[in-house]
Amino acid sequence: MRATDYLEWGAMTVLAPVLYNVAALQHDGRKKFSMPAGRPLRASLFVGFISGFFSAYAHTAMRLSGVRENAREVKMDRYEIKKALSEYRLPYGEPTMAPHSQKTATRASSYSWKMIDVYPSFNWFNHPYHTDDFSKYYDVRKGEEDWGFDSLPTISEIKRKIAAGKEHPQDFIDKTKEYLWKY
């Protein structure tokens, strides 16, 4: 998130009690402007905080999706992906869930930012179902020459290396049993 997103979030949090008071003035017919106290203040701050978060999240997601201006995010993404590839790591991390659960999480959260105010859904899991074509990360764009990522391994090489270094599931079970029997 950018500083403008945090500023928007904070402004909406502060603006909610003010709008609540303006509505109360209209309804009650009072002449004096005063901030709400107690429960109305806390409730309006909470509503403003949540609304500000949803708005900032949606604007960030729009930038990351390419709907809004995102040159800074593209540069950061290219650097992070190239760094991960150079370290023989999968670009978006290793999946920790079963394949069918990964597909379900992907379907549930792919464009969830569009309806975040109706049904908030977030993706907390790593999965291999990103829409990226990793061949674009092997091209060197202007300004990337000094990053030092000259020869990057392919995704298939990285997957082979990770698979070769993994333990067999039975080894994990044996180690777990051994650990549990100690205590």
ChimeraX commands (.cxc) that place a marker at each C-alpha (Angstrom):
marker #1 position 0.00,0.00,0.00 radius 0.5
marker #1 position 1.15,3.49,-0.77 radius 0.5
marker #1 position 1.10,6.46,1.59 radius 0.5
marker #1 position -1.94,7.83,-0.26 radius 0.5
marker #1 position -3.86,4.66,0.58 radius 0.5
marker #1 position -3.06,5.05,4.27 radius 0.5
marker #1 position -4.03,8.72,4.07 radius 0.5
marker #1 position -7.36,7.79,2.48 radius 0.5
marker #1 position -7.94,5.16,5.17 radius 0.5
marker #1 position -7.24,7.66,7.94 radius 0.5
marker #1 position -9.37,10.37,6.33 radius 0.5
marker #1 position -12.36,8.04,6.07 radius 0.5
marker #1 position -11.89,6.98,9.69 radius 0.5
marker #1 position -11.94,10.61,10.87 radius 0.5
marker #1 position -14.65,11.71,8.46 radius 0.5
marker #1 position -17.21,9.15,9.63 radius 0.5
marker #1 position -17.92,10.78,13.05 radius 0.5
marker #1 position -18.13,14.19,11.36 radius 0.5
marker #1 position -20.69,12.89,8.86 radius 0.5
marker #1 position -22.58,11.21,11.70 radius 0.5
marker #1 position -22.78,14.54,13.51 radius 0.5
marker #1 position -23.90,16.39,10.38 radius 0.5
marker #1 position -26.67,13.82,9.93 radius 0.5
marker #1 position -27.64,14.20,13.60 radius 0.5
marker #1 position -27.79,18.00,13.18 radius 0.5
marker #1 position -30.06,17.61,10.17 radius 0.5
marker #1 position -32.30,15.18,12.00 radius 0.5
marker #1 position -32.49,16.86,15.41 radius 0.5
marker #1 position -32.51,20.44,14.21 radius 0.5
marker #1 position -29.77,21.47,16.65 radius 0.5
marker #1 position -27.82,24.62,15.95 radius 0.5
marker #1 position -24.57,23.63,17.68 radius 0.5
marker #1 position -21.96,21.37,16.09 radius 0.5
marker #1 position -20.43,18.92,18.57 radius 0.5
marker #1 position -18.70,15.61,18.06 radius 0.5
marker #1 position -20.59,12.52,19.20 radius 0.5
marker #1 position -19.45,10.95,22.45 radius 0.5
marker #1 position -19.50,7.42,23.80 radius 0.5
marker #1 position -21.09,4.67,21.76 radius 0.5
marker #1 position -22.00,6.75,18.70 radius 0.5
marker #1 position -18.39,7.98,18.44 radius 0.5
marker #1 position -16.95,4.48,18.74 radius 0.5
marker #1 position -19.50,3.05,16.29 radius 0.5
marker #1 position -18.90,5.78,13.71 radius 0.5
marker #1 position -15.11,5.45,14.10 radius 0.5
marker #1 position -15.41,1.69,13.59 radius 0.5
marker #1 position -17.55,2.13,10.48 radius 0.5
marker #1 position -15.12,4.73,9.13 radius 0.5
marker #1 position -12.12,2.50,9.88 radius 0.5
marker #1 position -13.63,-0.51,8.10 radius 0.5
marker #1 position -14.85,1.60,5.16 radius 0.5
marker #1 position -11.44,3.24,4.84 radius 0.5
marker #1 position -9.71,-0.14,4.89 radius 0.5
marker #1 position -12.00,-1.52,2.18 radius 0.5
marker #1 position -11.46,1.54,0.01 radius 0.5
marker #1 position -7.67,1.52,0.45 radius 0.5
marker #1 position -7.56,-2.24,-0.18 radius 0.5
marker #1 position -9.62,-1.88,-3.36 radius 0.5
marker #1 position -7.41,0.93,-4.67 radius 0.5
marker #1 position -4.27,-1.09,-3.93 radius 0.5
marker #1 position -5.76,-4.15,-5.64 radius 0.5
marker #1 position -6.69,-2.03,-8.66 radius 0.5
marker #1 position -3.09,-0.85,-8.94 radius 0.5
marker #1 position -1.73,-4.38,-8.57 radius 0.5
marker #1 position -4.20,-5.63,-11.19 radius 0.5
marker #1 position -3.17,-2.92,-13.63 radius 0.5
marker #1 position -6.49,-1.07,-13.58 radius 0.5
marker #1 position -4.84,2.09,-12.17 radius 0.5
marker #1 position -1.35,3.56,-12.60 radius 0.5
marker #1 position 1.16,1.00,-11.33 radius 0.5
marker #1 position 4.65,1.66,-12.70 radius 0.5
marker #1 position 6.19,1.55,-9.21 radius 0.5
marker #1 position 4.48,-1.76,-8.37 radius 0.5
marker #1 position 5.55,-3.32,-11.69 radius 0.5
marker #1 position 9.18,-2.41,-11.01 radius 0.5
marker #1 position 9.00,-3.79,-7.44 radius 0.5
marker #1 position 7.32,-6.99,-8.67 radius 0.5
marker #1 position 9.93,-7.53,-11.37 radius 0.5
marker #1 position 12.74,-7.10,-8.84 radius 0.5
marker #1 position 11.14,-9.46,-6.28 radius 0.5
marker #1 position 10.39,-12.15,-8.86 radius 0.5
marker #1 position 13.88,-11.96,-10.38 radius 0.5
marker #1 position 15.44,-12.11,-6.92 radius 0.5
marker #1 position 13.38,-15.18,-6.02 radius 0.5
marker #1 position 14.30,-16.88,-9.30 radius 0.5
marker #1 position 18.00,-16.14,-8.78 radius 0.5
marker #1 position 17.80,-17.75,-5.31 radius 0.5
marker #1 position 16.13,-20.88,-6.76 radius 0.5
marker #1 position 12.83,-20.13,-5.01 radius 0.5
marker #1 position 9.39,-20.26,-6.55 radius 0.5
marker #1 position 8.28,-16.69,-7.35 radius 0.5
marker #1 position 5.17,-16.70,-5.16 radius 0.5
marker #1 position 6.35,-19.16,-2.50 radius 0.5
marker #1 position 5.68,-22.83,-2.03 radius 0.5
marker #1 position 2.06,-23.94,-1.74 radius 0.5
marker #1 position 1.11,-25.28,1.67 radius 0.5
marker #1 position -2.38,-26.56,0.88 radius 0.5
marker #1 position -3.82,-29.46,-1.07 radius 0.5
marker #1 position -4.22,-28.75,-4.82 radius 0.5
marker #1 position -8.03,-28.67,-4.74 radius 0.5
marker #1 position -7.94,-26.19,-1.83 radius 0.5
marker #1 position -5.48,-24.00,-3.74 radius 0.5
marker #1 position -7.83,-23.90,-6.73 radius 0.5
marker #1 position -10.78,-23.05,-4.48 radius 0.5
marker #1 position -8.85,-20.24,-2.76 radius 0.5
marker #1 position -7.81,-18.87,-6.14 radius 0.5
marker #1 position -11.36,-18.87,-7.51 radius 0.5
marker #1 position -12.72,-17.26,-4.34 radius 0.5
marker #1 position -10.23,-14.41,-4.24 radius 0.5
marker #1 position -9.19,-13.69,-7.84 radius 0.5
marker #1 position -11.26,-10.53,-8.26 radius 0.5
marker #1 position -12.58,-10.22,-4.73 radius 0.5
marker #1 position -11.58,-6.55,-4.53 radius 0.5
marker #1 position -14.47,-5.70,-6.85 radius 0.5
marker #1 position -17.02,-6.72,-4.24 radius 0.5
marker #1 position -15.04,-6.13,-1.06 radius 0.5
marker #1 position -17.74,-3.95,0.48 radius 0.5
marker #1 position -20.35,-6.68,-0.04 radius 0.5
marker #1 position -18.36,-9.83,0.70 radius 0.5
marker #1 position -14.80,-9.35,1.99 radius 0.5
marker #1 position -12.62,-12.22,0.81 radius 0.5
marker #1 position -8.83,-12.30,1.12 radius 0.5
marker #1 position -6.25,-14.75,-0.17 radius 0.5
marker #1 position -3.83,-15.76,2.59 radius 0.5
marker #1 position -2.33,-18.76,0.82 radius 0.5
marker #1 position 0.42,-19.41,-1.69 radius 0.5
marker #1 position -0.69,-21.10,-4.88 radius 0.5
marker #1 position 0.72,-21.71,-8.35 radius 0.5
marker #1 position -2.33,-20.33,-10.18 radius 0.5
marker #1 position -1.14,-16.79,-10.84 radius 0.5
marker #1 position -1.87,-15.43,-14.27 radius 0.5
marker #1 position 1.73,-14.43,-14.85 radius 0.5
marker #1 position 3.70,-15.60,-17.82 radius 0.5
marker #1 position 7.15,-15.97,-16.30 radius 0.5
marker #1 position 8.91,-15.63,-19.65 radius 0.5
marker #1 position 8.60,-11.83,-19.33 radius 0.5
marker #1 position 10.87,-11.88,-16.27 radius 0.5
marker #1 position 13.75,-13.26,-18.33 radius 0.5
marker #1 position 13.80,-10.12,-20.48 radius 0.5
marker #1 position 16.01,-7.29,-19.27 radius 0.5
marker #1 position 14.27,-3.94,-19.44 radius 0.5
marker #1 position 15.86,-0.51,-19.33 radius 0.5
marker #1 position 17.16,0.23,-15.83 radius 0.5
marker #1 position 17.38,-3.44,-14.78 radius 0.5
marker #1 position 20.94,-4.01,-15.99 radius 0.5
marker #1 position 22.48,-3.06,-12.64 radius 0.5
marker #1 position 20.30,-5.47,-10.62 radius 0.5
marker #1 position 22.75,-8.32,-11.24 radius 0.5
marker #1 position 20.26,-10.99,-12.35 radius 0.5
marker #1 position 22.08,-12.09,-15.48 radius 0.5
marker #1 position 21.32,-15.81,-15.82 radius 0.5
marker #1 position 18.08,-16.84,-14.17 radius 0.5
marker #1 position 17.08,-20.51,-13.82 radius 0.5
marker #1 position 13.83,-21.63,-15.40 radius 0.5
marker #1 position 10.78,-22.47,-13.32 radius 0.5
marker #1 position 11.11,-26.18,-14.18 radius 0.5
marker #1 position 14.73,-26.18,-12.92 radius 0.5
marker #1 position 13.63,-24.59,-9.65 radius 0.5
marker #1 position 10.81,-27.12,-9.20 radius 0.5
marker #1 position 13.22,-30.02,-9.85 radius 0.5
marker #1 position 15.69,-28.66,-7.29 radius 0.5
marker #1 position 12.96,-28.17,-4.68 radius 0.5
marker #1 position 11.55,-31.66,-5.33 radius 0.5
marker #1 position 15.02,-33.22,-5.00 radius 0.5
marker #1 position 15.57,-31.54,-1.63 radius 0.5
marker #1 position 12.25,-32.54,-0.09 radius 0.5
marker #1 position 11.97,-35.36,2.38 radius 0.5
marker #1 position 9.77,-38.32,1.78 radius 0.5
marker #1 position 6.46,-38.05,3.72 radius 0.5
marker #1 position 7.30,-41.19,5.71 radius 0.5
marker #1 position 10.51,-39.53,6.97 radius 0.5
marker #1 position 8.43,-36.65,8.34 radius 0.5
marker #1 position 6.03,-39.07,10.06 radius 0.5
marker #1 position 8.93,-40.99,11.63 radius 0.5
marker #1 position 10.52,-37.78,12.91 radius 0.5
marker #1 position 7.21,-36.62,14.35 radius 0.5
marker #1 position 6.65,-39.94,16.15 radius 0.5
marker #1 position 10.20,-39.84,17.51 radius 0.5
marker #1 position 9.68,-36.29,18.80 radius 0.5
marker #1 position 6.32,-37.09,20.41 radius 0.5
marker #1 position 7.66,-40.17,22.19 radius 0.5
marker #1 position 10.29,-38.05,23.90 radius 0.5
marker #1 position 7.63,-36.24,25.86 radius 0.5
marker link #1:1,2 radius 0.2
marker link #1:2,3 radius 0.2
marker link #1:3,4 radius 0.2
marker link #1:4,5 radius 0.2
marker link #1:5,6 radius 0.2
marker link #1:6,7 radius 0.2
marker link #1:7,8 radius 0.2
marker link #1:8,9 radius 0.2
marker link #1:9,10 radius 0.2
marker link #1:10,11 radius 0.2
marker link #1:11,12 radius 0.2
marker link #1:12,13 radius 0.2
marker link #1:13,14 radius 0.2
marker link #1:14,15 radius 0.2
marker link #1:15,16 radius 0.2
marker link #1:16,17 radius 0.2
marker link #1:17,18 radius 0.2
marker link #1:18,19 radius 0.2
marker link #1:19,20 radius 0.2
marker link #1:20,21 radius 0.2
marker link #1:21,22 radius 0.2
marker link #1:22,23 radius 0.2
marker link #1:23,24 radius 0.2
marker link #1:24,25 radius 0.2
marker link #1:25,26 radius 0.2
marker link #1:26,27 radius 0.2
marker link #1:27,28 radius 0.2
marker link #1:28,29 radius 0.2
marker link #1:29,30 radius 0.2
marker link #1:30,31 radius 0.2
marker link #1:31,32 radius 0.2
marker link #1:32,33 radius 0.2
marker link #1:33,34 radius 0.2
marker link #1:34,35 radius 0.2
marker link #1:35,36 radius 0.2
marker link #1:36,37 radius 0.2
marker link #1:37,38 radius 0.2
marker link #1:38,39 radius 0.2
marker link #1:39,40 radius 0.2
marker link #1:40,41 radius 0.2
marker link #1:41,42 radius 0.2
marker link #1:42,43 radius 0.2
marker link #1:43,44 radius 0.2
marker link #1:44,45 radius 0.2
marker link #1:45,46 radius 0.2
marker link #1:46,47 radius 0.2
marker link #1:47,48 radius 0.2
marker link #1:48,49 radius 0.2
marker link #1:49,50 radius 0.2
marker link #1:50,51 radius 0.2
marker link #1:51,52 radius 0.2
marker link #1:52,53 radius 0.2
marker link #1:53,54 radius 0.2
marker link #1:54,55 radius 0.2
marker link #1:55,56 radius 0.2
marker link #1:56,57 radius 0.2
marker link #1:57,58 radius 0.2
marker link #1:58,59 radius 0.2
marker link #1:59,60 radius 0.2
marker link #1:60,61 radius 0.2
marker link #1:61,62 radius 0.2
marker link #1:62,63 radius 0.2
marker link #1:63,64 radius 0.2
marker link #1:64,65 radius 0.2
marker link #1:65,66 radius 0.2
marker link #1:66,67 radius 0.2
marker link #1:67,68 radius 0.2
marker link #1:68,69 radius 0.2
marker link #1:69,70 radius 0.2
marker link #1:70,71 radius 0.2
marker link #1:71,72 radius 0.2
marker link #1:72,73 radius 0.2
marker link #1:73,74 radius 0.2
marker link #1:74,75 radius 0.2
marker link #1:75,76 radius 0.2
marker link #1:76,77 radius 0.2
marker link #1:77,78 radius 0.2
marker link #1:78,79 radius 0.2
marker link #1:79,80 radius 0.2
marker link #1:80,81 radius 0.2
marker link #1:81,82 radius 0.2
marker link #1:82,83 radius 0.2
marker link #1:83,84 radius 0.2
marker link #1:84,85 radius 0.2
marker link #1:85,86 radius 0.2
marker link #1:86,87 radius 0.2
marker link #1:87,88 radius 0.2
marker link #1:88,89 radius 0.2
marker link #1:89,90 radius 0.2
marker link #1:90,91 radius 0.2
marker link #1:91,92 radius 0.2
marker link #1:92,93 radius 0.2
marker link #1:93,94 radius 0.2
marker link #1:94,95 radius 0.2
marker link #1:95,96 radius 0.2
marker link #1:96,97 radius 0.2
marker link #1:97,98 radius 0.2
marker link #1:98,99 radius 0.2
marker link #1:99,100 radius 0.2
marker link #1:100,101 radius 0.2
marker link #1:101,102 radius 0.2
marker link #1:102,103 radius 0.2
marker link #1:103,104 radius 0.2
marker link #1:104,105 radius 0.2
marker link #1:105,106 radius 0.2
marker link #1:106,107 radius 0.2
marker link #1:107,108 radius 0.2
marker link #1:108,109 radius 0.2
marker link #1:109,110 radius 0.2
marker link #1:110,111 radius 0.2
marker link #1:111,112 radius 0.2
marker link #1:112,113 radius 0.2
marker link #1:113,114 radius 0.2
marker link #1:114,115 radius 0.2
marker link #1:115,116 radius 0.2
marker link #1:116,117 radius 0.2
marker link #1:117,118 radius 0.2
marker link #1:118,119 radius 0.2
marker link #1:119,120 radius 0.2
marker link #1:120,121 radius 0.2
marker link #1:121,122 radius 0.2
marker link #1:122,123 radius 0.2
marker link #1:123,124 radius 0.2
marker link #1:124,125 radius 0.2
marker link #1:125,126 radius 0.2
marker link #1:126,127 radius 0.2
marker link #1:127,128 radius 0.2
marker link #1:128,129 radius 0.2
marker link #1:129,130 radius 0.2
marker link #1:130,131 radius 0.2
marker link #1:131,132 radius 0.2
marker link #1:132,133 radius 0.2
marker link #1:133,134 radius 0.2
marker link #1:134,135 radius 0.2
marker link #1:135,136 radius 0.2
marker link #1:136,137 radius 0.2
marker link #1:137,138 radius 0.2
marker link #1:138,139 radius 0.2
marker link #1:139,140 radius 0.2
marker link #1:140,141 radius 0.2
marker link #1:141,142 radius 0.2
marker link #1:142,143 radius 0.2
marker link #1:143,144 radius 0.2
marker link #1:144,145 radius 0.2
marker link #1:145,146 radius 0.2
marker link #1:146,147 radius 0.2
marker link #1:147,148 radius 0.2
marker link #1:148,149 radius 0.2
marker link #1:149,150 radius 0.2
marker link #1:150,151 radius 0.2
marker link #1:151,152 radius 0.2
marker link #1:152,153 radius 0.2
marker link #1:153,154 radius 0.2
marker link #1:154,155 radius 0.2
marker link #1:155,156 radius 0.2
marker link #1:156,157 radius 0.2
marker link #1:157,158 radius 0.2
marker link #1:158,159 radius 0.2
marker link #1:159,160 radius 0.2
marker link #1:160,161 radius 0.2
marker link #1:161,162 radius 0.2
marker link #1:162,163 radius 0.2
marker link #1:163,164 radius 0.2
marker link #1:164,165 radius 0.2
marker link #1:165,166 radius 0.2
marker link #1:166,167 radius 0.2
marker link #1:167,168 radius 0.2
marker link #1:168,169 radius 0.2
marker link #1:169,170 radius 0.2
marker link #1:170,171 radius 0.2
marker link #1:171,172 radius 0.2
marker link #1:172,173 radius 0.2
marker link #1:173,174 radius 0.2
marker link #1:174,175 radius 0.2
marker link #1:175,176 radius 0.2
marker link #1:176,177 radius 0.2
marker link #1:177,178 radius 0.2
marker link #1:178,179 radius 0.2
marker link #1:179,180 radius 0.2
marker link #1:180,181 radius 0.2
marker link #1:181,182 radius 0.2
marker link #1:182,183 radius 0.2
view
